[in-house]
Amino acid sequence: MSLQEPVFQIRQLSRMFMHVTLLLLSLLAVGGAAGQQPGYGGYLPFPAYPQFPAPSEKPDEVDKLFARLRDVDAKLHTASEELANLQSRLSLSKKFLDELLSGWIMSTAAATVSAVSNVAATAESTSSNNTQAIQVAANDLAEEKMEDAQQDSTIARLACAVRKVKDKLLTILDNQMRLFRNDVEVANGQLDSVRAAEKSRMCETGDVTLDKDSPRSEVIFQTDFGRKIPQLLYSITGYEFHLTNKKPSPFSYFHQREPNALGTFVSAVTSPDAATFESFDLSFGATELLSVKVGWQACSIGPGMMTVDH
């Protein structure tokens, strides 16, 4: 049973009690009005009956009053019984309500205490877990700070070492660049000298043919080298041999063992005005030099230039 049902019953009993009270008050008011007759002195005592009326009064009116009194008496008796029943039911309902309220209060208090205990236990457990988590986080933070400090120290050392190496490398590079610039300046000077020499250099080229009948030939230069011996470059560009029936020499075993060997040699002598070429036949056996062709180039020698060995 819920708490609302006994409260509703109490409200119904209260309404019935009010109705009965109003009914009794109305009956008492009616009886009082009827009892105010001359010679009777006000209200009639209950349950005493009133005096009979004088014979001079009208009997029908008295009978009506007695009938109304009896009716009121019966209603009062019934109302008193109903009031007693209502009081009994009200007492029982009050007792039931007190027991119900007491049980509800006890159960609610027990449930509240249990809930509060659970909440307190949960809060304590959560607080303990939070405390442990905070402690773990604090330890981790301390370790991380220590590691950060170590890493900062390591980074600082590495940065210092890198700066030192960088400064050293820059110094080395500066020295190398200084030397390189010096070499470049020297090379530029040499290139300038070579360009100047090339611009002032004079050359003459030609070729000459030497044969077996005239193995020596002199070439007159057409270029004026300023009474200085020019540099002469020359090379054999062609030759001609043919087979012969030479008789082997009785004194040369080598010629008999190596027939048909080809060979020639050319030498040159340079002067400020001409160059003299001479060929030598180095063949043996059944071969003979007919002619050799020589190409040559004569160039003036400037300052710092070396002659070419022939």
C-alpha contacts under 8 A as a table, 3 or more apart, distances in Angstrom:
res1	aa1	res2	aa2	distance
1	M	5	E	7.15
2	S	5	E	6.08
3	L	6	P	6.25
3	L	7	V	6.78
3	L	97	L	7.93
3	L	100	L	7.35
3	L	101	L	7.68
4	Q	7	V	5.24
4	Q	8	F	6.15
5	E	8	F	5.09
5	E	9	Q	6.34
6	P	9	Q	4.96
6	P	10	I	6.12
6	P	93	S	6.55
6	P	96	F	7.73
6	P	97	L	6.24
7	V	10	I	5.08
7	V	11	R	6.26
7	V	97	L	7.78
8	F	11	R	5.08
8	F	12	Q	6.36
9	Q	12	Q	5.06
9	Q	13	L	6.23
9	Q	93	S	7.55
10	I	13	L	5.12
10	I	14	S	6.10
10	I	90	L	6.76
10	I	93	S	6.90
10	I	94	K	7.85
11	R	14	S	5.08
11	R	15	R	6.29
12	Q	15	R	5.13
12	Q	16	M	6.32
13	L	16	M	5.06
13	L	17	F	6.06
13	L	86	L	6.49
13	L	89	R	7.98
13	L	90	L	6.70
14	S	17	F	5.09
14	S	18	M	6.20
15	R	18	M	5.13
15	R	19	H	6.28
16	M	19	H	5.03
16	M	20	V	6.20
16	M	86	L	7.87
17	F	20	V	5.14
17	F	21	T	6.12
17	F	83	L	6.81
17	F	86	L	7.11
18	M	21	T	5.07
18	M	22	L	6.16
19	H	22	L	5.18
19	H	23	L	6.16
20	V	23	L	4.95
20	V	24	L	6.20
20	V	79	A	6.43
20	V	83	L	7.23
21	T	24	L	5.17
21	T	25	L	6.20
22	L	25	L	5.11
22	L	26	S	6.15
23	L	26	S	5.15
23	L	27	L	6.23
24	L	27	L	5.09
24	L	28	L	6.10
24	L	76	L	6.87
24	L	79	A	7.68
25	L	28	L	5.15
25	L	29	A	6.15
26	S	29	A	5.07
26	S	30	V	6.27
27	L	30	V	5.06
27	L	31	G	6.08
27	L	72	V	6.54
28	L	31	G	5.05
28	L	32	G	6.00
29	A	32	G	5.17
29	A	33	A	6.28
30	V	33	A	5.21
30	V	34	A	6.32
31	G	34	A	5.10
31	G	35	G	6.06
31	G	43	Y	7.41
31	G	69	L	7.21
32	G	35	G	5.13
32	G	36	Q	6.47
32	G	42	G	7.13
32	G	43	Y	5.57
33	A	36	Q	5.74
34	A	37	Q	7.22
34	A	65	L	7.27
35	G	40	Y	7.40
35	G	42	G	5.63
35	G	43	Y	5.31
35	G	44	L	6.59
36	Q	40	Y	7.19
36	Q	41	G	6.96
36	Q	42	G	4.94
36	Q	43	Y	6.93
37	Q	40	Y	5.96
37	Q	41	G	7.42
37	Q	42	G	7.28
38	P	41	G	7.19
40	Y	51	Q	7.97
44	L	48	A	7.13
44	L	49	Y	7.17
44	L	50	P	6.28
45	P	48	A	5.37
45	P	49	Y	7.37
46	F	49	Y	7.35
53	P	57	E	6.57
53	P	59	P	7.97
53	P	62	V	6.96
54	A	57	E	5.69
55	P	58	K	7.58
55	P	59	P	7.79
57	E	62	V	7.93
58	K	61	E	5.84
58	K	62	V	6.85
59	P	62	V	5.24
59	P	63	D	6.11
60	D	63	D	5.13
60	D	64	K	6.23
61	E	64	K	5.05
61	E	65	L	6.31
62	V	65	L	5.01
62	V	66	F	6.20
63	D	66	F	5.13
63	D	67	A	6.02
64	K	67	A	5.02
64	K	68	R	6.11
65	L	68	R	5.01
65	L	69	L	6.11
66	F	69	L	4.91
66	F	70	R	6.08
67	A	70	R	5.14
67	A	71	D	6.15
68	R	71	D	4.96
68	R	72	V	6.02
69	L	72	V	4.95
69	L	73	D	5.93
70	R	73	D	4.93
70	R	74	A	6.13
71	D	74	A	5.14
71	D	75	K	6.17
72	V	75	K	4.98
72	V	76	L	5.96
73	D	76	L	4.99
73	D	77	H	6.10
74	A	77	H	5.08
74	A	78	T	6.12
75	K	78	T	5.00
75	K	79	A	5.89
76	L	79	A	4.90
76	L	80	S	5.95
77	H	80	S	5.06
77	H	81	E	6.29
78	T	81	E	5.15
78	T	82	E	6.14
79	A	82	E	4.96
79	A	83	L	5.88
80	S	83	L	4.90
80	S	84	A	6.09
81	E	84	A	5.02
81	E	85	N	6.14
82	E	85	N	4.98
82	E	86	L	5.96
83	L	86	L	4.90
83	L	87	Q	6.00
84	A	87	Q	4.99
84	A	88	S	6.14
85	N	88	S	5.04
85	N	89	R	6.05
86	L	89	R	5.04
86	L	90	L	5.79
87	Q	90	L	4.91
87	Q	91	S	6.01
88	S	91	S	5.05
88	S	92	L	6.19
89	R	92	L	5.03
89	R	93	S	5.95
90	L	93	S	5.00
90	L	94	K	5.92
91	S	94	K	5.01
91	S	95	K	6.04
92	L	95	K	5.01
92	L	96	F	6.02
93	S	96	F	4.94
93	S	97	L	5.84
94	K	97	L	4.90
94	K	98	D	5.95
95	K	98	D	5.03
95	K	99	E	6.18
96	F	99	E	5.09
96	F	100	L	5.91
97	L	100	L	4.90
97	L	101	L	5.81
98	D	101	L	5.10
98	D	102	S	5.88
99	E	102	S	4.97
99	E	103	G	6.04
100	L	103	G	5.14
100	L	104	W	5.91
101	L	104	W	4.99
101	L	105	I	5.79
102	S	105	I	5.11
102	S	106	M	6.03
103	G	106	M	5.03
103	G	107	S	5.94
104	W	107	S	5.11
104	W	108	T	5.73
105	I	108	T	5.03
105	I	109	A	5.77
106	M	109	A	5.00
106	M	110	A	5.96
107	S	110	A	5.00
107	S	111	A	5.97
108	T	111	A	5.04
108	T	112	T	5.86
109	A	112	T	4.92
109	A	113	V	5.91
110	A	113	V	5.02
110	A	114	S	5.99
111	A	114	S	4.97
111	A	115	A	5.94
112	T	115	A	4.99
112	T	116	V	5.89
113	V	116	V	4.98
113	V	117	S	5.94
114	S	117	S	4.95
114	S	118	N	6.06
115	A	118	N	4.99
115	A	119	V	5.98
116	V	119	V	4.98
116	V	120	A	5.91
117	S	120	A	4.95
117	S	121	A	5.96
118	N	121	A	4.98
118	N	122	T	5.91
119	V	122	T	4.97
119	V	123	A	5.85
120	A	123	A	4.95
120	A	124	E	5.95
121	A	124	E	5.00
121	A	125	S	6.03
122	T	125	S	5.03
122	T	126	T	5.91
123	A	126	T	4.97
123	A	127	S	5.83
124	E	127	S	4.94
124	E	128	S	6.03
125	S	128	S	5.02
125	S	129	N	6.08
126	T	129	N	5.00
126	T	130	N	5.89
127	S	130	N	4.95
127	S	131	T	5.92
128	S	131	T	4.97
128	S	132	Q	6.17
129	N	132	Q	5.07
129	N	133	A	6.02
130	N	133	A	4.93
130	N	134	I	5.90
131	T	134	I	5.05
131	T	135	Q	6.06
132	Q	135	Q	4.99
132	Q	136	V	6.08
133	A	136	V	5.03
133	A	137	A	6.00
134	I	137	A	4.96
134	I	138	A	5.95
135	Q	138	A	4.97
135	Q	139	N	6.13
136	V	139	N	5.06
136	V	140	D	6.08
137	A	140	D	5.00
137	A	141	L	5.97
138	A	141	L	5.00
138	A	142	A	6.12
139	N	142	A	5.07
139	N	143	E	6.18
140	D	143	E	5.07
140	D	144	E	6.00
141	L	144	E	4.97
141	L	145	K	6.03
142	A	145	K	5.07
142	A	146	M	6.16
143	E	146	M	5.03
143	E	147	E	6.07
144	E	147	E	4.97
144	E	148	D	5.93
145	K	148	D	4.91
145	K	149	A	6.07
146	M	149	A	5.05
146	M	150	Q	6.24
147	E	150	Q	5.02
147	E	151	Q	6.03
148	D	151	Q	4.99
148	D	152	D	5.92
149	A	152	D	5.01
149	A	153	S	6.18
150	Q	153	S	5.09
150	Q	154	T	6.15
151	Q	154	T	4.94
151	Q	155	I	5.91
152	D	155	I	5.02
152	D	156	A	6.01
153	S	156	A	5.06
153	S	157	R	6.24
154	T	157	R	5.12
154	T	158	L	6.10
155	I	158	L	5.01
155	I	159	A	5.89
156	A	159	A	5.03
156	A	160	C	6.14
157	R	160	C	5.11
157	R	161	A	6.15
158	L	161	A	4.98
158	L	162	V	5.93
159	A	162	V	4.98
159	A	163	R	6.08
160	C	163	R	5.11
160	C	164	K	6.22
161	A	164	K	5.06
161	A	165	V	6.14
162	V	165	V	5.08
162	V	166	K	5.85
163	R	166	K	4.93
163	R	167	D	5.94
164	K	167	D	5.12
164	K	168	K	6.08
165	V	168	K	5.00
165	V	169	L	5.97
166	K	169	L	5.05
166	K	170	L	5.97
167	D	170	L	5.04
167	D	171	T	6.07
168	K	171	T	5.03
168	K	172	I	6.17
169	L	172	I	4.99
169	L	173	L	5.95
170	L	173	L	4.92
170	L	174	D	5.94
171	T	174	D	5.01
171	T	175	N	6.24
172	I	175	N	5.12
172	I	176	Q	6.08
173	L	176	Q	4.94
173	L	177	M	5.85
174	D	177	M	5.02
174	D	178	R	5.99
175	N	178	R	4.97
175	N	179	L	6.16
176	Q	179	L	5.04
176	Q	180	F	5.86
177	M	180	F	4.77
177	M	181	R	5.89
178	R	181	R	5.09
178	R	182	N	6.25
179	L	182	N	4.97
179	L	183	D	6.14
180	F	183	D	4.93
180	F	184	V	5.93
181	R	184	V	4.86
181	R	185	E	6.01
182	N	185	E	5.02
182	N	186	V	6.17
183	D	186	V	5.00
183	D	187	A	5.98
184	V	187	A	4.96
184	V	188	N	5.91
185	E	188	N	4.97
185	E	189	G	6.12
186	V	189	G	5.01
186	V	190	Q	6.20
187	A	190	Q	4.96
187	A	191	L	5.98
188	N	191	L	4.96
188	N	192	D	5.99
189	G	192	D	5.03
189	G	193	S	6.17
190	Q	193	S	4.95
190	Q	194	V	6.05
191	L	194	V	4.92
191	L	195	R	5.95
192	D	195	R	5.03
192	D	196	A	6.02
193	S	196	A	5.00
193	S	197	A	5.94
194	V	197	A	4.88
194	V	198	E	5.88
195	R	198	E	4.97
195	R	199	K	6.07
196	A	199	K	5.10
196	A	200	S	6.16
197	A	200	S	5.03
197	A	201	R	5.59
197	A	302	G	6.07
197	A	303	P	7.78
198	E	201	R	4.93
200	S	302	G	7.91
201	R	299	C	6.85
201	R	300	S	5.77
201	R	301	I	7.31
201	R	302	G	7.06
202	M	223	T	7.90
202	M	225	F	7.54
202	M	299	C	5.43
202	M	300	S	5.36
203	C	223	T	7.79
203	C	297	Q	6.81
203	C	298	A	5.46
203	C	299	C	3.97
203	C	300	S	6.38
204	E	221	F	7.61
204	E	222	Q	7.75
204	E	223	T	6.86
204	E	297	Q	5.57
204	E	298	A	5.17
204	E	299	C	6.32
205	T	295	G	7.73
205	T	296	W	5.69
205	T	297	Q	4.21
205	T	298	A	6.28
206	G	295	G	5.96
206	G	296	W	5.47
206	G	297	Q	6.49
207	D	293	K	7.14
207	D	294	V	5.45
207	D	295	G	4.16
207	D	296	W	5.74
208	V	217	S	7.69
208	V	219	V	7.96
208	V	293	K	5.91
208	V	294	V	5.32
208	V	295	G	6.56
209	T	291	S	6.83
209	T	292	V	5.78
209	T	293	K	4.42
209	T	294	V	6.22
210	L	214	S	6.22
210	L	215	P	4.93
210	L	216	R	6.50
210	L	217	S	6.94
210	L	278	E	7.25
210	L	279	S	6.56
210	L	291	S	5.46
210	L	292	V	5.29
210	L	293	K	6.31
210	L	294	V	7.89
211	D	214	S	5.38
211	D	215	P	5.24
211	D	289	L	7.66
211	D	290	L	5.56
211	D	291	S	3.86
211	D	292	V	6.27
212	K	215	P	5.53
212	K	289	L	6.49
212	K	290	L	5.42
212	K	291	S	6.09
214	S	217	S	7.26
215	P	278	E	5.45
215	P	279	S	5.19
215	P	280	F	7.25
216	R	276	T	7.12
216	R	277	F	5.62
216	R	278	E	4.18
216	R	279	S	6.54
217	S	276	T	5.68
217	S	277	F	5.32
217	S	278	E	6.43
218	E	274	A	6.73
218	E	275	A	5.70
218	E	276	T	4.17
218	E	277	F	6.25
219	V	274	A	5.39
219	V	275	A	5.26
219	V	276	T	6.19
220	I	273	D	6.02
220	I	274	A	4.28
220	I	275	A	6.67
221	F	224	D	7.50
221	F	273	D	5.44
221	F	274	A	5.20
221	F	275	A	7.62
224	D	227	R	7.32
224	D	273	D	7.58
225	F	228	K	5.62
225	F	229	I	7.18
225	F	230	P	6.71
225	F	272	P	6.64
225	F	273	D	7.82
225	F	300	S	6.06
226	G	272	P	7.78
227	R	272	P	5.31
227	R	273	D	7.55
228	K	271	S	7.95
228	K	272	P	5.14
228	K	300	S	7.61
229	I	270	T	6.76
229	I	271	S	5.38
229	I	272	P	4.24
229	I	273	D	7.76
229	I	300	S	7.46
229	I	301	I	7.93
230	P	270	T	7.51
230	P	271	S	7.60
230	P	272	P	6.50
230	P	298	A	5.75
230	P	299	C	5.22
230	P	300	S	4.61
230	P	301	I	5.94
231	Q	297	Q	7.95
231	Q	298	A	5.32
231	Q	299	C	5.13
231	Q	300	S	6.11
231	Q	301	I	6.26
231	Q	307	T	5.89
231	Q	308	V	6.85
232	L	270	T	7.15
232	L	296	W	6.91
232	L	297	Q	5.63
232	L	298	A	4.36
232	L	299	C	6.61
232	L	308	V	7.53
233	L	296	W	5.43
233	L	297	Q	5.07
233	L	298	A	6.33
233	L	308	V	7.46
233	L	310	H	7.52
234	Y	294	V	6.65
234	Y	295	G	5.41
234	Y	296	W	3.97
234	Y	297	Q	6.32
235	S	294	V	5.58
235	S	295	G	5.52
235	S	296	W	6.55
236	I	239	Y	7.67
236	I	266	V	7.60
236	I	292	V	7.12
236	I	293	K	5.88
236	I	294	V	4.50
236	I	295	G	6.42
237	T	292	V	7.84
237	T	293	K	5.56
237	T	294	V	5.44
237	T	295	G	6.18
238	G	292	V	5.74
238	G	293	K	4.93
238	G	294	V	7.13
239	Y	289	L	7.92
239	Y	290	L	7.70
239	Y	291	S	5.62
239	Y	292	V	4.03
239	Y	293	K	5.89
240	E	289	L	6.24
240	E	290	L	5.35
240	E	291	S	5.22
240	E	292	V	6.28
241	F	262	L	7.64
241	F	287	T	6.61
241	F	288	E	5.47
241	F	289	L	4.51
241	F	290	L	5.19
241	F	291	S	7.21
242	H	287	T	5.70
242	H	288	E	5.56
242	H	289	L	6.80
242	H	290	L	6.98
243	L	260	N	7.50
243	L	286	A	5.47
243	L	287	T	4.48
243	L	288	E	6.23
244	T	286	A	5.02
244	T	287	T	5.63
244	T	288	E	6.58
245	N	286	A	5.75
246	K	285	G	7.05
246	K	286	A	5.69
248	P	252	S	7.64
248	P	255	H	6.96
248	P	256	Q	6.20
248	P	285	G	7.29
249	S	252	S	5.41
249	S	253	Y	7.78
249	S	255	H	7.50
249	S	256	Q	7.77
250	P	253	Y	7.34
252	S	255	H	5.65
252	S	256	Q	6.91
253	Y	256	Q	5.24
253	Y	257	R	6.27
254	F	257	R	5.10
254	F	258	E	6.10
255	H	258	E	5.18
255	H	259	P	6.03
255	H	284	F	6.12
255	H	285	G	5.41
256	Q	259	P	6.06
256	Q	285	G	6.68
258	E	261	A	6.52
258	E	284	F	7.56
258	E	285	G	6.39
259	P	284	F	6.35
259	P	285	G	3.77
259	P	286	A	5.71
259	P	287	T	7.64
260	N	283	S	7.37
260	N	284	F	6.19
260	N	285	G	4.79
260	N	286	A	4.84
260	N	287	T	4.95
261	A	283	S	5.24
261	A	284	F	5.39
261	A	285	G	6.27
261	A	286	A	7.81
261	A	287	T	6.62
262	L	282	L	6.81
262	L	283	S	4.42
262	L	284	F	6.95
262	L	287	T	6.82
262	L	288	E	7.89
262	L	289	L	7.97
263	G	281	D	6.33
263	G	282	L	4.45
263	G	283	S	4.64
264	T	279	S	6.86
264	T	280	F	5.45
264	T	281	D	4.69
264	T	282	L	4.83
264	T	283	S	6.84
264	T	289	L	7.69
265	F	279	S	5.55
265	F	280	F	5.04
265	F	281	D	6.76
265	F	282	L	7.10
266	V	277	F	6.79
266	V	278	E	5.51
266	V	279	S	4.32
266	V	280	F	6.32
267	S	277	F	5.70
267	S	278	E	5.42
267	S	279	S	6.56
268	A	275	A	6.60
268	A	276	T	5.39
268	A	277	F	4.45
268	A	278	E	6.49
269	V	275	A	5.57
269	V	276	T	5.16
269	V	277	F	6.73
270	T	274	A	6.15
270	T	275	A	4.37
270	T	276	T	6.50
271	S	274	A	5.26
271	S	275	A	6.02
279	S	292	V	7.51
281	D	288	E	7.70
281	D	289	L	6.00
283	S	287	T	6.26
283	S	288	E	6.33
283	S	289	L	7.04
284	F	287	T	5.92
284	F	288	E	7.20
289	L	292	V	7.90
301	I	305	M	6.03
301	I	306	M	7.55
301	I	307	T	7.44
302	G	305	M	5.63
